[in-house]
């Protein structure tokens, strides 16, 4: 819920926010975007562009690994 | 990798596939889509439309819960 609150505070001043996550947190980013667009249905925030990508990160054993990322835009209608 | 193989087999016959996931599996769906678009860069598959939504499911304790969903299109260029 901290991310939801934080996004809503930003949306009070901006016309759009982008929620970004990497790896295991991707599901949570989708949850946050959904909660905002569902709870603020009357306030008029909607899901905008969604992008997925991958980043190369170095793991603890020194090998490079591909990690998926997501970028969800939430904006005013 | 089973989902990657399965998607590639379908893409051999169809011009697009949709990878869908719910809840905790959302991250894996993004991984599958990324692996396909990265590995088949020369074969020309790209990420198409991405949709996120939520579904109401009944949990074990009988309460209804909102679960986030994702739907990723992978298509021929």
Backbone of each chain as nested JSON, in Angstrom:
{
  "chains": [
    {"id": "A", "residues": [
      {"number": 1, "name": "UNK", "atoms": {"N": [0.816, -1.218, 0.0], "CA": [0.0, 0.0, 0.0], "C": [0.846, 1.262, 0.0]}},
      {"number": 2, "name": "UNK", "atoms": {"N": [2.088, 1.175, 0.461], "CA": [2.968, 2.346, 0.47], "C": [3.177, 2.875, -0.944]}},
      {"number": 3, "name": "UNK", "atoms": {"N": [3.293, 1.957, -1.893], "CA": [3.497, 2.366, -3.286], "C": [2.238, 3.016, -3.861]}},
      {"number": 4, "name": "UNK", "atoms": {"N": [1.082, 2.522, -3.43], "CA": [-0.185, 3.103, -3.892], "C": [-0.295, 4.542, -3.387]}},
      {"number": 5, "name": "UNK", "atoms": {"N": [-0.048, 4.716, -2.08], "CA": [-0.117, 6.05, -1.482], "C": [0.853, 6.997, -2.171]}},
      {"number": 6, "name": "UNK", "atoms": {"N": [2.065, 6.527, -2.343], "CA": [3.108, 7.337, -2.959], "C": [2.733, 7.744, -4.389]}},
      {"number": 7, "name": "UNK", "atoms": {"N": [2.153, 6.796, -5.144], "CA": [1.745, 7.097, -6.519], "C": [0.607, 8.111, -6.534]}},
      {"number": 8, "name": "UNK", "atoms": {"N": [-0.352, 7.946, -5.609], "CA": [-1.496, 8.861, -5.566], "C": [-1.055, 10.282, -5.21]}},
      {"number": 9, "name": "UNK", "atoms": {"N": [-0.069, 10.388, -4.316], "CA": [0.449, 11.711, -3.956], "C": [1.072, 12.368, -5.189]}},
      {"number": 10, "name": "UNK", "atoms": {"N": [1.832, 11.578, -5.94], "CA": [2.449, 12.124, -7.148], "C": [1.4, 12.512, -8.182]}},
      {"number": 11, "name": "UNK", "atoms": {"N": [0.344, 11.693, -8.294], "CA": [-0.702, 11.96, -9.287], "C": [-1.507, 13.222, -8.96]}},
      {"number": 12, "name": "UNK", "atoms": {"N": [-1.428, 13.64, -7.695], "CA": [-2.125, 14.871, -7.318], "C": [-1.479, 16.076, -8.002]}},
      {"number": 13, "name": "UNK", "atoms": {"N": [-0.187, 15.958, -8.285], "CA": [0.557, 17.069, -8.876], "C": [0.928, 16.864, -10.335]}},
      {"number": 14, "name": "UNK", "atoms": {"N": [0.973, 15.603, -10.755], "CA": [1.409, 15.301, -12.119], "C": [0.264, 14.664, -12.898]}},
      {"number": 15, "name": "UNK", "atoms": {"N": [0.344, 14.716, -14.224], "CA": [-0.728, 14.123, -15.024], "C": [-0.526, 12.618, -15.234]}},
      {"number": 16, "name": "UNK", "atoms": {"N": [0.688, 12.142, -14.97], "CA": [0.949, 10.711, -15.133], "C": [2.111, 10.257, -14.261]}},
      {"number": 17, "name": "UNK", "atoms": {"N": [2.071, 9.0, -13.812], "CA": [3.234, 8.408, -13.137], "C": [3.578, 7.11, -13.853]}},
      {"number": 18, "name": "UNK", "atoms": {"N": [4.825, 6.685, -13.751], "CA": [5.241, 5.409, -14.321], "C": [5.672, 4.512, -13.168]}},
      {"number": 19, "name": "UNK", "atoms": {"N": [5.065, 3.326, -13.092], "CA": [5.406, 2.369, -12.044], "C": [6.346, 1.338, -12.66]}},
      {"number": 20, "name": "UNK", "atoms": {"N": [7.558, 1.259, -12.127], "CA": [8.557, 0.366, -12.708], "C": [8.948, -0.717, -11.724]}},
      {"number": 21, "name": "UNK", "atoms": {"N": [9.196, -1.92, -12.223], "CA": [9.64, -3.006, -11.36], "C": [10.508, -3.957, -12.156]}},
      {"number": 22, "name": "UNK", "atoms": {"N": [11.248, -4.772, -11.417], "CA": [12.207, -5.684, -12.025], "C": [12.084, -7.037, -11.336]}},
      {"number": 23, "name": "UNK", "atoms": {"N": [12.178, -8.097, -12.123], "CA": [12.209, -9.455, -11.567], "C": [10.983, -9.82, -10.757]}},
      {"number": 24, "name": "UNK", "atoms": {"N": [11.233, -10.291, -9.53], "CA": [10.159, -10.802, -8.686], "C": [9.124, -9.749, -8.294]}},
      {"number": 25, "name": "UNK", "atoms": {"N": [9.446, -8.469, -8.436], "CA": [8.516, -7.417, -8.027], "C": [7.521, -7.036, -9.107]}},
      {"number": 26, "name": "UNK", "atoms": {"N": [7.635, -7.652, -10.291], "CA": [6.774, -7.284, -11.416], "C": [5.289, -7.441, -11.071]}},
      {"number": 27, "name": "UNK", "atoms": {"N": [4.966, -8.534, -10.401], "CA": [3.578, -8.779, -10.021], "C": [3.045, -7.67, -9.126]}},
      {"number": 28, "name": "UNK", "atoms": {"N": [3.913, -7.188, -8.238], "CA": [3.495, -6.144, -7.31], "C": [3.232, -4.82, -8.038]}},
      {"number": 29, "name": "UNK", "atoms": {"N": [4.034, -4.539, -9.068], "CA": [3.818, -3.318, -9.86], "C": [2.442, -3.367, -10.527]}},
      {"number": 30, "name": "UNK", "atoms": {"N": [2.066, -4.554, -11.027], "CA": [0.752, -4.712, -11.649], "C": [-0.345, -4.512, -10.597]}},
      {"number": 31, "name": "UNK", "atoms": {"N": [-0.134, -5.082, -9.405], "CA": [-1.096, -4.892, -8.302], "C": [-1.285, -3.404, -8.003]}},
      {"number": 32, "name": "UNK", "atoms": {"N": [-0.191, -2.677, -7.873], "CA": [-0.251, -1.249, -7.533], "C": [-1.043, -0.481, -8.597]}},
      {"number": 33, "name": "UNK", "atoms": {"N": [-0.715, -0.741, -9.872], "CA": [-1.412, -0.047, -10.964], "C": [-2.906, -0.376, -10.956]}},
      {"number": 34, "name": "UNK", "atoms": {"N": [-3.226, -1.635, -10.69], "CA": [-4.621, -2.056, -10.661], "C": [-5.386, -1.413, -9.506]}},
      {"number": 35, "name": "UNK", "atoms": {"N": [-4.754, -1.369, -8.347], "CA": [-5.414, -0.771, -7.178], "C": [-5.696, 0.705, -7.451]}},
      {"number": 36, "name": "UNK", "atoms": {"N": [-4.718, 1.416, -8.015], "CA": [-4.925, 2.838, -8.306], "C": [-6.061, 3.032, -9.305]}},
      {"number": 37, "name": "UNK", "atoms": {"N": [-6.032, 2.257, -10.412], "CA": [-7.054, 2.489, -11.442], "C": [-8.432, 2.021, -10.975]}},
      {"number": 38, "name": "UNK", "atoms": {"N": [-8.474, 1.03, -10.082], "CA": [-9.757, 0.552, -9.584], "C": [-10.32, 1.496, -8.518]}},
      {"number": 39, "name": "UNK", "atoms": {"N": [-9.456, 1.878, -7.553], "CA": [-9.915, 2.71, -6.441], "C": [-10.25, 4.121, -6.883]}},
      {"number": 40, "name": "UNK", "atoms": {"N": [-9.564, 4.587, -7.91], "CA": [-9.762, 5.978, -8.321], "C": [-10.597, 6.051, -9.593]}},
      {"number": 41, "name": "UNK", "atoms": {"N": [-11.455, 5.058, -9.775], "CA": [-12.251, 4.997, -10.999], "C": [-13.001, 6.316, -11.237]}},
      {"number": 42, "name": "UNK", "atoms": {"N": [-13.487, 6.882, -10.151], "CA": [-14.236, 8.135, -10.279], "C": [-13.313, 9.339, -10.433]}},
      {"number": 43, "name": "UNK", "atoms": {"N": [-12.119, 9.231, -9.857], "CA": [-11.153, 10.322, -9.98], "C": [-10.58, 10.36, -11.392]}},
      {"number": 44, "name": "UNK", "atoms": {"N": [-10.75, 9.265, -12.134], "CA": [-10.391, 9.282, -13.543], "C": [-8.949, 8.962, -13.88]}},
      {"number": 45, "name": "UNK", "atoms": {"N": [-8.352, 8.042, -13.142], "CA": [-7.012, 7.593, -13.54], "C": [-7.129, 6.281, -14.299]}},
      {"number": 46, "name": "UNK", "atoms": {"N": [-6.4, 6.179, -15.382], "CA": [-6.44, 4.945, -16.169], "C": [-5.028, 4.439, -16.463]}},
      {"number": 47, "name": "UNK", "atoms": {"N": [-4.97, 3.153, -16.826], "CA": [-3.693, 2.553, -17.215], "C": [-3.344, 3.044, -18.619]}},
      {"number": 48, "name": "UNK", "atoms": {"N": [-2.129, 3.545, -18.783], "CA": [-1.687, 3.972, -20.112], "C": [-0.814, 2.918, -20.759]}},
      {"number": 49, "name": "UNK", "atoms": {"N": [0.314, 3.359, -21.266], "CA": [1.232, 2.466, -21.975], "C": [1.921, 1.494, -20.997]}},
      {"number": 50, "name": "UNK", "atoms": {"N": [2.053, 0.249, -21.418], "CA": [2.779, -0.74, -20.616], "C": [3.946, -1.251, -21.452]}},
      {"number": 51, "name": "UNK", "atoms": {"N": [5.146, -1.208, -20.892], "CA": [6.311, -1.714, -21.615], "C": [6.971, -2.83, -20.814]}},
      {"number": 52, "name": "UNK", "atoms": {"N": [7.42, -3.868, -21.507], "CA": [8.243, -4.872, -20.822], "C": [9.583, -4.938, -21.536]}},
      {"number": 53, "name": "UNK", "atoms": {"N": [10.603, -5.256, -20.774], "CA": [11.953, -5.294, -21.328], "C": [12.787, -6.245, -20.468]}},
      {"number": 54, "name": "UNK", "atoms": {"N": [14.07, -6.346, -20.763], "CA": [14.933, -7.097, -19.85], "C": [16.26, -6.371, -19.685]}},
      {"number": 55, "name": "UNK", "atoms": {"N": [16.851, -6.566, -18.514], "CA": [18.122, -5.93, -18.188], "C": [19.123, -7.015, -17.855]}},
      {"number": 56, "name": "UNK", "atoms": {"N": [20.391, -6.744, -18.145], "CA": [21.438, -7.691, -17.77], "C": [22.005, -7.251, -16.424]}},
      {"number": 57, "name": "UNK", "atoms": {"N": [21.919, -8.122, -15.447], "CA": [22.454, -7.834, -14.11], "C": [23.52, -8.871, -13.772]}},
      {"number": 58, "name": "UNK", "atoms": {"N": [24.472, -8.501, -12.914], "CA": [25.46, -9.477, -12.488], "C": [24.982, -10.147, -11.208]}},
      {"number": 59, "name": "UNK", "atoms": {"N": [24.938, -11.476, -11.225], "CA": [24.477, -12.186, -10.031], "C": [25.647, -12.379, -9.068]}},
      {"number": 60, "name": "UNK", "atoms": {"N": [25.346, -12.908, -7.867], "CA": [26.36, -13.046, -6.821], "C": [27.557, -13.891, -7.254]}},
      {"number": 61, "name": "UNK", "atoms": {"N": [27.292, -14.883, -8.133], "CA": [28.39, -15.745, -8.581], "C": [29.172, -15.122, -9.742]}},
      {"number": 62, "name": "UNK", "atoms": {"N": [28.911, -13.871, -10.042], "CA": [29.687, -13.174, -11.061], "C": [29.178, -13.363, -12.485]}},
      {"number": 63, "name": "UNK", "atoms": {"N": [28.181, -14.248, -12.66], "CA": [27.631, -14.453, -14.002], "C": [26.625, -13.354, -14.328]}},
      {"number": 64, "name": "UNK", "atoms": {"N": [26.44, -13.076, -15.607], "CA": [25.436, -12.079, -15.962], "C": [24.117, -12.784, -16.26]}},
      {"number": 65, "name": "UNK", "atoms": {"N": [23.049, -12.163, -15.801], "CA": [21.728, -12.769, -15.921], "C": [20.754, -11.759, -16.513]}},
      {"number": 66, "name": "UNK", "atoms": {"N": [19.818, -12.257, -17.29], "CA": [18.772, -11.389, -17.818], "C": [17.624, -11.324, -16.825]}},
      {"number": 67, "name": "UNK", "atoms": {"N": [17.224, -10.12, -16.489], "CA": [16.11, -9.934, -15.56], "C": [15.02, -9.141, -16.287]}},
      {"number": 68, "name": "UNK", "atoms": {"N": [13.775, -9.63, -16.236], "CA": [12.669, -8.943, -16.89], "C": [12.283, -7.679, -16.128]}},
      {"number": 69, "name": "UNK", "atoms": {"N": [11.821, -6.682, -16.865], "CA": [11.358, -5.447, -16.24], "C": [9.978, -5.073, -16.784]}},
      {"number": 70, "name": "UNK", "atoms": {"N": [9.26, -4.27, -16.023], "CA": [7.969, -3.765, -16.488], "C": [7.882, -2.268, -16.175]}},
      {"number": 71, "name": "UNK", "atoms": {"N": [7.161, -1.543, -16.99], "CA": [7.011, -0.095, -16.841], "C": [5.549, 0.22, -17.195]}},
      {"number": 72, "name": "UNK", "atoms": {"N": [4.774, 0.571, -16.177], "CA": [3.336, 0.793, -16.361], "C": [3.021, 2.268, -16.151]}},
      {"number": 73, "name": "UNK", "atoms": {"N": [2.372, 2.867, -17.126], "CA": [1.982, 4.279, -16.997], "C": [0.565, 4.36, -16.44]}},
      {"number": 74, "name": "UNK", "atoms": {"N": [0.377, 5.197, -15.418], "CA": [-0.963, 5.484, -14.908], "C": [-1.179, 6.976, -15.126]}},
      {"number": 75, "name": "UNK", "atoms": {"N": [-2.271, 7.318, -15.814], "CA": [-2.446, 8.73, -16.19], "C": [-3.879, 9.191, -16.025]}},
      {"number": 76, "name": "UNK", "atoms": {"N": [-4.062, 10.495, -16.114], "CA": [-5.408, 11.066, -16.073], "C": [-6.139, 10.737, -17.354]}},
      {"number": 77, "name": "UNK", "atoms": {"N": [-7.412, 10.497, -17.224], "CA": [-8.247, 10.175, -18.392], "C": [-8.288, 11.324, -19.383]}}
    ]},
    {"id": "B", "residues": [
      {"number": 1, "name": "UNK", "atoms": {"N": [10.929, -22.953, -19.179], "CA": [11.248, -23.133, -20.599], "C": [10.135, -23.856, -21.349]}},
      {"number": 2, "name": "UNK", "atoms": {"N": [9.324, -24.623, -20.626], "CA": [8.218, -25.356, -21.262], "C": [7.249, -24.378, -21.933]}},
      {"number": 3, "name": "UNK", "atoms": {"N": [7.025, -23.234, -21.29], "CA": [6.109, -22.233, -21.864], "C": [6.717, -21.577, -23.093]}},
      {"number": 4, "name": "UNK", "atoms": {"N": [8.038, -21.406, -23.083], "CA": [8.725, -20.822, -24.246], "C": [8.587, -21.762, -25.438]}},
      {"number": 5, "name": "UNK", "atoms": {"N": [8.891, -23.041, -25.206], "CA": [8.788, -24.05, -26.269], "C": [7.378, -24.097, -26.816]}},
      {"number": 6, "name": "UNK", "atoms": {"N": [6.425, -24.163, -25.915], "CA": [5.02, -24.255, -26.293], "C": [4.585, -23.034, -27.118]}},
      {"number": 7, "name": "UNK", "atoms": {"N": [5.034, -21.853, -26.73], "CA": [4.684, -20.637, -27.46], "C": [5.322, -20.643, -28.847]}},
      {"number": 8, "name": "UNK", "atoms": {"N": [6.579, -21.107, -28.916], "CA": [7.27, -21.119, -30.212], "C": [6.613, -22.103, -31.18]}},
      {"number": 9, "name": "UNK", "atoms": {"N": [6.137, -23.226, -30.661], "CA": [5.436, -24.205, -31.503], "C": [4.164, -23.57, -32.066]}},
      {"number": 10, "name": "UNK", "atoms": {"N": [3.444, -22.85, -31.218], "CA": [2.227, -22.196, -31.687], "C": [2.531, -21.092, -32.697]}},
      {"number": 11, "name": "UNK", "atoms": {"N": [3.625, -20.371, -32.456], "CA": [3.991, -19.276, -33.359], "C": [4.42, -19.783, -34.741]}},
      {"number": 12, "name": "UNK", "atoms": {"N": [4.778, -21.068, -34.816], "CA": [5.139, -21.638, -36.116], "C": [3.904, -21.697, -37.018]}},
      {"number": 13, "name": "UNK", "atoms": {"N": [2.734, -21.801, -36.407], "CA": [1.496, -21.937, -37.176], "C": [0.597, -20.7, -37.15]}},
      {"number": 14, "name": "UNK", "atoms": {"N": [0.784, -19.88, -36.142], "CA": [-0.081, -18.715, -35.987], "C": [0.751, -17.435, -36.106]}},
      {"number": 15, "name": "UNK", "atoms": {"N": [0.08, -16.313, -36.383], "CA": [0.829, -15.063, -36.509], "C": [1.034, -14.382, -35.149]}},
      {"number": 16, "name": "UNK", "atoms": {"N": [0.286, -14.813, -34.143], "CA": [0.433, -14.214, -32.813], "C": [-0.007, -15.189, -31.724]}},
      {"number": 17, "name": "UNK", "atoms": {"N": [0.602, -15.078, -30.554], "CA": [0.123, -15.819, -29.384], "C": [-0.074, -14.807, -28.253]}},
      {"number": 18, "name": "UNK", "atoms": {"N": [-0.955, -15.154, -27.317], "CA": [-1.142, -14.296, -26.144], "C": [-0.71, -15.098, -24.923]}},
      {"number": 19, "name": "UNK", "atoms": {"N": [0.2, -14.543, -24.143], "CA": [0.671, -15.197, -22.924], "C": [-0.06, -14.564, -21.747]}},
      {"number": 20, "name": "UNK", "atoms": {"N": [-0.819, -15.396, -21.033], "CA": [-1.632, -14.858, -19.943], "C": [-1.187, -15.432, -18.61]}},
      {"number": 21, "name": "UNK", "atoms": {"N": [-1.233, -14.622, -17.573], "CA": [-0.894, -15.109, -16.238], "C": [-1.665, -14.322, -15.195]}},
      {"number": 22, "name": "UNK", "atoms": {"N": [-1.705, -14.898, -14.008], "CA": [-2.493, -14.325, -12.924], "C": [-1.671, -14.375, -11.639]}},
      {"number": 23, "name": "UNK", "atoms": {"N": [-1.765, -13.336, -10.833], "CA": [-1.126, -13.333, -9.509], "C": [0.384, -13.512, -9.561]}},
      {"number": 24, "name": "UNK", "atoms": {"N": [0.845, -14.473, -8.775], "CA": [2.289, -14.686, -8.629], "C": [2.988, -15.098, -9.915]}},
      {"number": 25, "name": "UNK", "atoms": {"N": [2.259, -15.546, -10.921], "CA": [2.895, -16.008, -12.159], "C": [3.146, -14.891, -13.162]}},
      {"number": 26, "name": "UNK", "atoms": {"N": [2.722, -13.671, -12.826], "CA": [2.842, -12.561, -13.768], "C": [4.297, -12.338, -14.198]}},
      {"number": 27, "name": "UNK", "atoms": {"N": [5.198, -12.41, -13.246], "CA": [6.613, -12.22, -13.562], "C": [7.097, -13.252, -14.56]}},
      {"number": 28, "name": "UNK", "atoms": {"N": [6.606, -14.483, -14.412], "CA": [7.033, -15.542, -15.309], "C": [6.535, -15.311, -16.739]}},
      {"number": 29, "name": "UNK", "atoms": {"N": [5.32, -14.782, -16.859], "CA": [4.772, -14.479, -18.186], "C": [5.647, -13.447, -18.895]}},
      {"number": 30, "name": "UNK", "atoms": {"N": [6.108, -12.441, -18.128], "CA": [6.988, -11.422, -18.706], "C": [8.308, -12.074, -19.131]}},
      {"number": 31, "name": "UNK", "atoms": {"N": [8.844, -12.975, -18.284], "CA": [10.075, -13.692, -18.64], "C": [9.894, -14.451, -19.955]}},
      {"number": 32, "name": "UNK", "atoms": {"N": [8.796, -15.192, -20.074], "CA": [8.54, -16.01, -21.274], "C": [8.501, -15.114, -22.519]}},
      {"number": 33, "name": "UNK", "atoms": {"N": [7.749, -14.005, -22.425], "CA": [7.64, -13.091, -23.569], "C": [8.998, -12.503, -23.932]}},
      {"number": 34, "name": "UNK", "atoms": {"N": [9.781, -12.169, -22.915], "CA": [11.107, -11.592, -23.159], "C": [12.055, -12.604, -23.795]}},
      {"number": 35, "name": "UNK", "atoms": {"N": [12.011, -13.838, -23.315], "CA": [12.894, -14.877, -23.872], "C": [12.544, -15.097, -25.344]}},
      {"number": 36, "name": "UNK", "atoms": {"N": [11.253, -15.17, -25.66], "CA": [10.846, -15.386, -27.049], "C": [11.305, -14.219, -27.925]}},
      {"number": 37, "name": "UNK", "atoms": {"N": [11.041, -12.983, -27.483], "CA": [11.375, -11.854, -28.352], "C": [12.886, -11.665, -28.456]}},
      {"number": 38, "name": "UNK", "atoms": {"N": [13.626, -12.057, -27.429], "CA": [15.081, -11.918, -27.47], "C": [15.723, -13.027, -28.309]}},
      {"number": 39, "name": "UNK", "atoms": {"N": [15.295, -14.271, -28.045], "CA": [15.905, -15.412, -28.738], "C": [15.546, -15.454, -30.21]}},
      {"number": 40, "name": "UNK", "atoms": {"N": [14.374, -14.941, -30.541], "CA": [13.923, -15.044, -31.928], "C": [14.033, -13.693, -32.63]}},
      {"number": 41, "name": "UNK", "atoms": {"N": [14.995, -12.887, -32.169], "CA": [15.13, -11.543, -32.714], "C": [15.248, -11.588, -34.243]}},
      {"number": 42, "name": "UNK", "atoms": {"N": [15.977, -12.572, -34.738], "CA": [16.154, -12.684, -36.185], "C": [14.937, -13.302, -36.865]}},
      {"number": 43, "name": "UNK", "atoms": {"N": [14.229, -14.134, -36.131], "CA": [13.024, -14.754, -36.687], "C": [11.899, -13.719, -36.772]}},
      {"number": 44, "name": "UNK", "atoms": {"N": [12.05, -12.63, -36.065], "CA": [11.13, -11.513, -36.213], "C": [9.862, -11.555, -35.38]}},
      {"number": 45, "name": "UNK", "atoms": {"N": [9.964, -12.045, -34.147], "CA": [8.802, -11.945, -33.256], "C": [8.989, -10.759, -32.325]}},
      {"number": 46, "name": "UNK", "atoms": {"N": [7.952, -10.002, -32.15], "CA": [8.033, -8.84, -31.267], "C": [6.88, -8.831, -30.267]}},
      {"number": 47, "name": "UNK", "atoms": {"N": [7.057, -8.06, -29.196], "CA": [6.004, -7.899, -28.194], "C": [4.938, -6.971, -28.77]}},
      {"number": 48, "name": "UNK", "atoms": {"N": [3.684, -7.383, -28.707], "CA": [2.594, -6.539, -29.184], "C": [1.907, -5.852, -28.015]}},
      {"number": 49, "name": "UNK", "atoms": {"N": [0.601, -5.925, -28.014], "CA": [-0.198, -5.262, -26.984], "C": [-0.036, -5.953, -25.628]}},
      {"number": 50, "name": "UNK", "atoms": {"N": [0.048, -5.158, -24.58], "CA": [0.1, -5.717, -23.217], "C": [-1.084, -5.16, -22.442]}},
      {"number": 51, "name": "UNK", "atoms": {"N": [-1.866, -6.056, -21.84], "CA": [-3.007, -5.598, -21.046], "C": [-2.859, -6.071, -19.607]}},
      {"number": 52, "name": "UNK", "atoms": {"N": [-3.228, -5.224, -18.655], "CA": [-3.303, -5.695, -17.276], "C": [-4.723, -5.471, -16.772]}},
      {"number": 53, "name": "UNK", "atoms": {"N": [-5.133, -6.349, -15.891], "CA": [-6.504, -6.276, -15.384], "C": [-6.529, -6.932, -14.007]}},
      {"number": 54, "name": "UNK", "atoms": {"N": [-7.713, -7.047, -13.409], "CA": [-7.804, -7.836, -12.185], "C": [-9.077, -8.67, -12.185]}},
      {"number": 55, "name": "UNK", "atoms": {"N": [-8.982, -9.802, -11.511], "CA": [-10.109, -10.731, -11.433], "C": [-10.477, -10.923, -9.974]}},
      {"number": 56, "name": "UNK", "atoms": {"N": [-11.736, -11.176, -9.73], "CA": [-12.162, -11.472, -8.362], "C": [-12.19, -12.995, -8.195]}},
      {"number": 57, "name": "UNK", "atoms": {"N": [-11.403, -13.486, -7.26], "CA": [-11.356, -14.916, -6.98], "C": [-11.756, -15.15, -5.534]}},
      {"number": 58, "name": "UNK", "atoms": {"N": [-12.304, -16.333, -5.262], "CA": [-12.646, -16.641, -3.873], "C": [-11.469, -17.359, -3.219]}},
      {"number": 59, "name": "UNK", "atoms": {"N": [-11.004, -16.846, -2.094], "CA": [-9.878, -17.488, -1.411], "C": [-10.383, -18.621, -0.528]}},
      {"number": 60, "name": "UNK", "atoms": {"N": [-9.443, -19.364, 0.063], "CA": [-9.787, -20.541, 0.869], "C": [-10.711, -20.215, 2.036]}},
      {"number": 61, "name": "UNK", "atoms": {"N": [-10.572, -19.005, 2.59], "CA": [-11.406, -18.625, 3.725], "C": [-12.776, -18.085, 3.3]}},
      {"number": 62, "name": "UNK", "atoms": {"N": [-13.08, -18.202, 2.01], "CA": [-14.401, -17.811, 1.531], "C": [-14.538, -16.348, 1.159]}},
      {"number": 63, "name": "UNK", "atoms": {"N": [-13.505, -15.557, 1.445], "CA": [-13.549, -14.134, 1.086], "C": [-13.197, -13.96, -0.386]}},
      {"number": 64, "name": "UNK", "atoms": {"N": [-13.726, -12.897, -0.993], "CA": [-13.355, -12.654, -2.375], "C": [-12.157, -11.712, -2.415]}},
      {"number": 65, "name": "UNK", "atoms": {"N": [-11.236, -12.017, -3.318], "CA": [-9.987, -11.244, -3.397], "C": [-9.746, -10.801, -4.831]}},
      {"number": 66, "name": "UNK", "atoms": {"N": [-9.157, -9.65, -4.99], "CA": [-8.782, -9.188, -6.314], "C": [-7.4, -9.717, -6.662]}},
      {"number": 67, "name": "UNK", "atoms": {"N": [-7.286, -10.346, -7.815], "CA": [-6.005, -10.871, -8.269], "C": [-5.657, -10.191, -9.592]}},
      {"number": 68, "name": "UNK", "atoms": {"N": [-4.438, -9.669, -9.688], "CA": [-4.016, -9.004, -10.921], "C": [-3.751, -10.023, -12.023]}},
      {"number": 69, "name": "UNK", "atoms": {"N": [-3.997, -9.617, -13.264], "CA": [-3.719, -10.479, -14.413], "C": [-2.915, -9.701, -15.463]}},
      {"number": 70, "name": "UNK", "atoms": {"N": [-2.23, -10.44, -16.313], "CA": [-1.505, -9.814, -17.422], "C": [-1.765, -10.615, -18.689]}},
      {"number": 71, "name": "UNK", "atoms": {"N": [-1.734, -9.95, -19.822], "CA": [-2.0, -10.585, -21.108], "C": [-1.029, -9.939, -22.108]}},
      {"number": 72, "name": "UNK", "atoms": {"N": [-0.038, -10.718, -22.53], "CA": [1.024, -10.178, -23.399], "C": [0.923, -10.819, -24.777]}},
      {"number": 73, "name": "UNK", "atoms": {"N": [0.824, -9.998, -25.798], "CA": [0.77, -10.514, -27.161], "C": [2.187, -10.588, -27.738]}},
      {"number": 74, "name": "UNK", "atoms": {"N": [2.532, -11.744, -28.317], "CA": [3.796, -11.876, -29.052], "C": [3.407, -12.167, -30.489]}},
      {"number": 75, "name": "UNK", "atoms": {"N": [3.91, -11.355, -31.422], "CA": [3.449, -11.487, -32.803], "C": [4.586, -11.357, -33.801]}},
      {"number": 76, "name": "UNK", "atoms": {"N": [4.294, -11.734, -35.054], "CA": [5.277, -11.549, -36.13], "C": [5.416, -10.071, -36.444]}},
      {"number": 77, "name": "UNK", "atoms": {"N": [6.649, -9.681, -36.764], "CA": [6.937, -8.28, -37.093], "C": [6.153, -7.835, -38.324]}}
    ]}
  ]
}
